[in-house]
Amino acid sequence: FGMKYWELATEKRKEYFAGYDSLANSSWESIQKILLIREKEREDQAKREQEEFVAEAHERMTEHKDKKTEQFTEQQQRREKTLARIRAKELQEEKDEREH
């Protein structure tokens, strides 16, 4: 059992470290290189996530701004219609007063 275990462990290690082991590097140097590469990958992932978060926040802010602008425009249109009705009513009242 012990011999098979170590053979399998050695095979796994060779597969895992294949790209990093060479005659110039010890196992410790290979492990350090792997850790540096993984750290860089984590930093890149964190940077991508931060950029996505900022882009999403900007998009939400833009949508909110557009919605508020649309609401303001609708409110202004309603006011203009109301004022137009009031003016038309006042003109009609003035016309009716002139006729009497």
Secondary structure as GFF3:
##gff-version 3
##sequence-region A 1 100
A	DSSP	alpha_helix	2	17	.	.	.	ID=ss1
A	DSSP	alpha_helix	27	99	.	.	.	ID=ss2
###
